[in-house]
Amino acid sequence: MSRHALGVLVLVVPLAFCTSAGANDAATAMQSSAPEGKDEDLDRRTRWLIGSGVGATYLYGLTSWWGDGFGGSFRAEREGWFGRDTLHGGQDKLGHYMFTYAGARLLTWGLESLGHTREKAIWLGATTAFLALSGIEVIDGFAKKWSFGPEDFLMNSAGAAAAVLLETNPKLDRMFDFRIHYSPSIRQDGRRRGWEPISDYAGQTYYFVTKAEGFDSLDRLPGIRYLELSLGYAARGFEGGGDPSRFTYVGVSFNLGKLLREHVIRESSPRLRKVSDNLFEFVQFPVTGTWDERR
């Protein structure tokens, strides 16, 4: 269930620390003449980053998700994938993939900013994001109100694996993105929902994006080098007694991240460029393109 995606959102909140003071502290530590002190300081900041995020997530779970208590046995239930007979038309499954994937990549950025080697940051970030969401899923198996979802666990695994694949293969990372667009959905009574990007499945649309910049022959062509081909999916009407409908999208959009990187954000602001790259790596803005919708 994509309510668990909140776990990764809580997990990456401390990244503001990592990308500001944390990065500066890491640089200072790297210059230290006492390697033992540097290692201890890095370990301390790493424990703070991971421990505070995971701890806050599970504390929230105890007060919000597992308030009905736990049963004496472990329960697992198959929820299905993208069929009309599922609870959310597959949006919750894509949510598990998306937030494990994004959480792993953002944690990699944060851990690398702290001073970890890139290789260690990648694997530690992916492992932490995967265990954070999958651990919640396992606890659900013992909760009275919830159950363990094998499909959710598999999507957590896929999201973590995709994060490692793209982080370790810059060429592939230049070619492909996985993004989410959210706009509050309309309730059955005609009112628009509040800002609920985690639980408002009907307001979510997911996109798999192929970027021209990742192909050398296309990246040399003026204009073409800023284009993207997107495949999208959304499910509407699965909650609240609506008319269950699934939608697919094919479209062309502009690579706004590349445009800003090359023409707006200067190289003297590497942190700002990284923030911009991360934003457009995971979030799709519909105003940048056009899509053909099929129901």
Secondary structure, DSSP 8 states (H G I E B T S, - for coil): -GGGHHHHHHHHTTHHHIIIIIHHHHHHHHT-S-HHHHHHHHHHHHHHHHHHHHHHHHHHIIIIISTT-B-SS--B----SSSTTSSSTTHHHHHHHHHHHHHHHHHHHHHHHHT--HHHHHHHHHHHHHHHHHHHHHHHTTBSS--B-HHHHHHHHHHHHHHHHHHS-HHHHHHEEEEEEE---B-TTS-B--S-TTT-GGGEEEEEEEEGGGSHHHHTSTTGGGEEEEEEEEEES-STT---EEEEEEEEEE-HHHHHHHHTS-TT-HHHHHHHHHHHHHB--GGGEEEEEE-
